[in-house]
Amino acid sequence: MKYILSFLFFINIFYGFGQNQHVIDSMYYLSIIEKADIEKDSSSQLKKFEEALNFANKKKYERGIFQASKKIGEWKKSKYNSDSAIGALKNGLRLVGSSSQYIANFNGLIGTEFLIKADYDSAQYYYNEQIDFSIKHNINEQLALAYKQIGTMWHQRRQFDDSFKYYTKCDSVLSKDEKLKVSALRAQVYNYLGYCMRLTKGYDKAIEYYIKARDLHKKLQNELGVQEANIAIAQAYISFKEYDKALELLNQSIEYHKNNNTKVNAYTYGIVVRAYLYLNLKDYKKSEKDYMLYHKIKSENKDLHGEIKALGYLAYYYSETNQLNEAIKYYTQAIEKTENLKEPGNQIALIEELVQVYKKQKNYEAIVTYYDKIAILEKEIQTAKIAEETRKLETKYQSEKKEQQIALLKSEKELTEEKQKSQRNILIGGLGLTTVAGLFLFFLYKNRQKTNTKLKELDKVKSNFFANISHEFRTPLTLITHPIEKILQDESISKNSRDEFTMAKKNSDRLLSLVNQLLDLSKIDAGQLKLRIQKSNPIQIISAISESFNYTAQQKNISYSINTTHLNDQVWFDKDALEKITINLISNALKYTPEKGSVICDASIKDNHLNLEVKNTGKGLTQDEVKHIFQRFYQTCEDNQGTGIGLALVKELVELHKGTIEVKSIPNQLTTFKVILPTDKSSFKEEEFINFLNQEQNTYQFSNEVLNNDDLEFTENNQPILLIVEDNADVKHLLKDTFKDTYNIITASNGEEGISLALKHVPDIIVSDIMMPIKDGVALTEELKNNELTSHIPIILLTAKAGDENKLKGVETGADDYITKPFSSKILIAKVAKLIELRQNLQKRYSQEIILRPKDIAVTDLDEQFMEKVQFVLDEKLVEPSFSVEDFSNTVGMSRMQLHRKLKALTGLSASEFIRSQRLKLAAKLLKTSDINISQVGYSVGFNDHSYFTKCFKETYRCTPTEYVNRK
């Protein structure tokens, strides 16, 4: 018994010593952190934080690792950028143990840094990691925080339904945890839920959530939170126009903040909300007083951002009360202060508000000046973004590459060691006795298991490497492509520059396509790529896609045929998945078919299944190649130019769609890829459907019906007229469906018909295929661009021809842009809209000129000739009171409608408005430069009624002729 007591005594001493040592280590760590916090020298402070991190890591003190990494991240973010902070947090994540509770904290902080950068994909990834770890280890607070931050992410992206869903998930977690049921976090979430409801006009529910937040703050005895909730409730009441209730709460909150000397921001927020309330009540003196008080407090507290906001609020107040000069003064002050902060984004926002004030004043000179300033600032932002993204891309690529190389080398080294160990065991087993042979077999089995595990790890490392690199490339590539496209739209660049930028655009598009395919594969692996099932016509989509490969087949002298049935069947499928499957299979078949070979595409619907077969002649595949053809990055031979991505993606998409794919090949004869996809509604889960109202009406409706343009009548909707010239019915209907909501559509099936319709209707823009019967798109472009009536019309050419020579030919004939099939509908929509916008800018420029200058508003030489002819006619006839639109159109040799459309396109005015505009501009010139009696000016420019002349002059120049003369 004596020995047992002695043993227990020593155990107690050692345990106490261990406990005391842990306390000593913690105190030493805290002393380092405290010294760092009070350190005035910035570099010395960082060294202290790093010392604390090294000490915590050495002692395996996980809380210390987390705190020190967080401090280092905050320091680097303040001195450099978010990327440095993310690097510090990732390093901390690597240092803590795999089961550490701080893994969730680290993932949450990293996700939030990516959220601040608006890198939503990366933020989502780390929040998902935080969620998985928190669920596995039952850490409710971290789980709730992850849901809250994802809700905030969707809120930033203006997708309030998703935001509301995640805030609700957060509340659900908090409500089930006794420690978190009554917490500041839950009150904050109720506040966010209320804000979501207020933004979606669910004001009753918003007030309900705000009151819940207020009640929680009361339980927590947090009076500051109670008053902040009161302000939020007041805002909801303002939306309801229940101003008395709102004013009572605001006065209560403002009085509390004022008496208790709370945070300045909480106090001033209540003041600015009340100012807005008074503005709605039209109590302008009180509103102005509150806006002035807000500005005074921000100025006194040296809060430059707050002061800029205050100036913006004051300017808004004066604009709303029609005190425009005051509004201009305060907007100008705000813009000047923003320049000091070097924040061009905020500066642009303020300038745009200022422009709206100048529009009210009709001060076009100031509008043009500030629009020029916006263009300069946007260019600065774009240049900075490109430089920053290029730098990030290089840094991240090099860092990621080194890390992956280290991981690969480590895995390979371990594999080599395992193989050497296996060989040693085999040698020992061969020399041993029979009894040892059993042990040898056992160890061999174990080693093979380890080797397989290492091989799987190596494969996973490779997959993660490609997924990460793909993810990092995508955003910079998109930012690089955009300015290249803008440069290519500039008609003034040289041929050499155009060729170089076109080549850069082509290669960046191809790289982006490969990156997107890699991302799709990684999303499928992670279970993030979901089906989006809708009811539509798959055969017509396959036919339209297949048609775009005709030219590629012709270039390689390949016999290419498309066989389809069930053209009008509407079934259920994922449109995006089908497009990717079809494009990859056909492009793959054309790539490996030799000259004079053949490619056949068959598509049909049978027994609630879509059958797609793509066959091609050629070298074919061996049995071994057939087994591996769908493996990622697999290539059939060394001279293969493919990447081994496309077919792997096809197989994954087919299986995601619950379908099957098989390949059969007879070497040197025929290779067949056969895809079968289910198309009945019962094959898919409810969450896989796109929830559109009236789904049946929103799908693509294709038919072989011929449009009768002779009976075409446009409603008075002021929408531009778009002429589509395309011989393929499927592509034509697809284009028509794309633009039907925003344009009046005319369609033609060949170049000759297109020319006829263009001359008849004088459309605002033309989208034309190149390869068509009778007359092709190049001939159409050449004829219309050389016709005075249609020379101004922008033309976009579509074709399957991908060479620079073909693009050059289209551009040389006068085409304004060129898109290669298969094309993105989004890109085509953007290009059409941009060309329409450019023409509208010319119209605006005309309205600002006192004297008509043909060169300033002409698009082509023919337009300039036309405007010179118009100018000549006006010089001769303008002063004649009897000069009418009929006389005008006869003199220039056009019908009334043709003259109306031509002038409308170039100046934005109808023929009658144009005549009146020119008479008024001539009158303004005479009033400025001559001594003619004012009463005679109207008669001398063609007005036969002096009072009507005065009325028109005042409408245009916002003053009478007499006032105009006095301003000289």
FENTAJO-V762208 format. One record per run of one state. SS is the DSSP state (helix for helix, strand for strand, loop for the rest). FROM is the first residue (numbers start at 1). LEN is the number of residues. If there is no record, write none. Layout:
# FENTAJO-V762208
ss & from & len
SS & FROM & LEN
SS & FROM & LEN
This chain:
# FENTAJO-V762208
ss & from & len
loop & 1 & 1
helix & 2 & 37
loop & 39 & 3
helix & 42 & 17
loop & 59 & 3
helix & 62 & 18
loop & 80 & 2
helix & 82 & 14
loop & 96 & 6
helix & 102 & 15
loop & 117 & 3
helix & 120 & 17
loop & 137 & 3
helix & 140 & 17
loop & 157 & 3
helix & 160 & 16
loop & 176 & 8
helix & 184 & 16
loop & 200 & 3
helix & 203 & 17
loop & 220 & 3
helix & 223 & 18
loop & 241 & 2
helix & 243 & 18
loop & 261 & 3
helix & 264 & 17
loop & 281 & 3
helix & 284 & 17
loop & 301 & 3
helix & 304 & 17
loop & 321 & 3
helix & 324 & 18
loop & 342 & 2
helix & 344 & 18
loop & 362 & 2
helix & 364 & 68
loop & 432 & 2
helix & 434 & 55
loop & 489 & 6
helix & 495 & 32
loop & 527 & 6
strand & 533 & 4
loop & 537 & 1
helix & 538 & 10
loop & 548 & 2
helix & 550 & 6
loop & 556 & 3
strand & 559 & 6
loop & 565 & 6
strand & 571 & 4
helix & 575 & 17
loop & 592 & 6
strand & 598 & 9
loop & 607 & 2
strand & 609 & 9
loop & 618 & 5
helix & 623 & 6
loop & 629 & 17
helix & 646 & 11
loop & 657 & 3
strand & 660 & 7
loop & 667 & 3
strand & 670 & 9
loop & 679 & 2
helix & 681 & 3
loop & 684 & 2
helix & 686 & 3
strand & 689 & 1
loop & 690 & 5
helix & 695 & 4
loop & 699 & 10
helix & 709 & 3
loop & 712 & 9
strand & 721 & 5
loop & 726 & 3
helix & 729 & 11
loop & 740 & 4
strand & 744 & 5
loop & 749 & 2
helix & 751 & 11
loop & 762 & 3
strand & 765 & 5
loop & 770 & 7
helix & 777 & 9
loop & 786 & 8
strand & 794 & 6
loop & 800 & 4
helix & 804 & 9
loop & 813 & 4
strand & 817 & 4
loop & 821 & 4
helix & 825 & 23
loop & 848 & 6
helix & 854 & 4
loop & 858 & 3
helix & 861 & 17
loop & 878 & 7
helix & 885 & 8
loop & 893 & 3
helix & 896 & 12
loop & 908 & 3
helix & 911 & 19
loop & 930 & 4
helix & 934 & 7
loop & 941 & 5
helix & 946 & 12
loop & 958 & 3
helix & 961 & 6
loop & 967 & 2
